[in-house]
């Protein structure tokens, strides 16, 4: 799995590529802790190139969502691939997470930032 960060101040975007499984959990959780600062209002995970998640990775996503809620950060998952979305639907996590398209995310959270 490859993770890159785009930080626009109050909005932090995690671009995730490849397969997210148990061996990636410590690094992903480290990225999460390091890149969600006190001034972060929105944390987004770009899932367009995320091809697979296993149960350990699902646990990390739930952990991210819980810590975001505890820290008053809105966590958004966007451009979720069909295979990952199918898994989220089966596990009913699609009802727990905020999920949207990339266009919807950009329109709602980035328009003012990218045009500034």
Protein Blocks (a to p, Z undefined) as FASTA:
>chain_A
ZZddddehjaccdddehjddfklmmmmmmmmmmmmcfklmbdcddfklmcbdcfklmmmm
mmmmmmmmmnopacddehiafklmmmmmmnommmmpccddfklmmmmmmmmmmmZZ
